[in-house]
Amino acid sequence: MHSAQRILRMIFNAVEVFLLIRFALALFGASVAAPVVAFWYAITAPLVAPFGGIFPNVRYGGMVFEWQTVAALAGYAILYAIMAYILLMLLSVGNRRHHVA
């Protein structure tokens, strides 16, 4: 695997883990008054923002099923697949040119 592919995969894996933690915090009703929870929501807010409002969140007591986070997880997985495919094509074209010359 090319180093560019590894870097791309590491970035998207980190994004997915950050979003999964956010989802779990909301699902289990973590208090936003806790500094660590507030910090986590603050750093993941830009990742979730493009997906806000697609579906309403479901609340049950203090727990929240954040559909926007689920949509973000799916959206970034699709984006990763597209970017990985494009990168693979670019690298294979570059390898063919390098071997032909």
C-alpha positions as CSV (number, residue, x, y, z in Angstrom):
1,M,0.0,0.0,0.0
2,H,1.3,3.4,-0.9
3,S,2.0,5.9,1.8
4,A,-0.6,8.3,0.4
5,Q,-3.2,5.6,0.7
6,R,-2.2,4.9,4.3
7,I,-2.4,8.6,5.2
8,L,-5.8,8.9,3.7
9,R,-7.0,5.8,5.5
10,M,-5.6,7.1,8.9
11,I,-7.3,10.4,8.5
12,F,-10.7,8.9,7.7
13,N,-10.3,6.3,10.4
14,A,-9.7,9.1,12.9
15,V,-12.8,11.0,11.7
16,E,-14.9,7.8,12.1
17,V,-13.6,7.1,15.6
18,F,-14.2,10.7,16.7
19,L,-17.8,10.5,15.3
20,L,-18.4,7.2,16.9
21,I,-17.3,8.5,20.3
22,R,-19.6,11.5,19.8
23,F,-22.5,9.2,18.9
24,A,-21.9,7.0,22.0
25,L,-21.7,10.1,24.3
26,A,-25.1,11.3,23.1
27,L,-26.6,7.9,23.0
28,F,-25.7,7.2,26.7
29,G,-26.8,10.7,27.8
30,A,-23.4,12.1,28.7
31,S,-23.8,15.6,30.3
32,V,-22.7,18.5,28.1
33,A,-21.9,20.2,31.4
34,A,-18.9,17.9,31.8
35,P,-15.8,19.6,30.3
36,V,-14.6,16.6,28.4
37,V,-18.0,16.0,26.8
38,A,-18.3,19.7,25.9
39,F,-14.8,19.6,24.4
40,W,-15.7,16.5,22.4
41,Y,-18.8,18.1,21.0
42,A,-16.9,21.2,20.1
43,I,-14.2,19.4,18.1
44,T,-16.7,17.2,16.3
45,A,-19.2,19.9,15.5
46,P,-17.5,20.9,12.2
47,L,-17.6,17.3,11.1
48,V,-21.3,16.9,11.8
49,A,-22.4,20.3,10.7
50,P,-22.8,19.5,7.0
51,F,-25.2,16.7,7.9
52,G,-27.3,18.6,10.4
53,G,-31.0,18.8,9.8
54,I,-31.2,15.8,7.4
55,F,-33.1,13.8,10.0
56,P,-34.4,14.8,13.4
57,N,-32.6,13.5,16.5
58,V,-34.6,11.1,18.6
59,R,-34.6,11.9,22.4
60,Y,-35.6,9.5,25.1
61,G,-35.0,10.9,28.6
62,G,-31.4,12.2,28.6
63,M,-30.4,10.0,25.8
64,V,-30.2,11.2,22.2
65,F,-29.9,9.2,19.0
66,E,-28.1,11.6,16.8
67,W,-29.1,10.9,13.2
68,Q,-26.9,13.7,12.0
69,T,-23.9,11.8,13.4
70,V,-25.0,8.5,11.7
71,A,-25.4,10.4,8.5
72,A,-21.9,11.9,8.9
73,L,-20.5,8.4,9.5
74,A,-22.1,7.2,6.3
75,G,-21.2,10.3,4.4
76,Y,-17.5,10.2,5.3
77,A,-17.3,6.5,4.6
78,I,-18.7,7.2,1.1
79,L,-16.3,10.1,0.6
80,Y,-13.4,8.0,1.7
81,A,-14.3,5.3,-0.8
82,I,-14.5,7.8,-3.6
83,M,-11.2,9.5,-2.6
84,A,-9.4,6.1,-2.2
85,Y,-10.6,5.0,-5.6
86,I,-9.4,8.3,-7.3
87,L,-6.1,8.0,-5.4
88,L,-5.6,4.4,-6.5
89,M,-6.3,5.4,-10.1
90,L,-3.8,8.3,-10.0
91,L,-1.2,6.1,-8.4
92,S,-1.7,3.3,-11.0
93,V,-1.4,5.9,-13.8
94,G,1.8,7.3,-12.3
95,N,3.2,3.8,-11.9
96,R,2.5,2.9,-15.5
97,R,4.2,6.1,-16.7
98,H,7.2,5.4,-14.5
99,H,7.6,1.9,-15.8
100,V,7.1,2.9,-19.5
101,A,9.7,5.6,-19.5
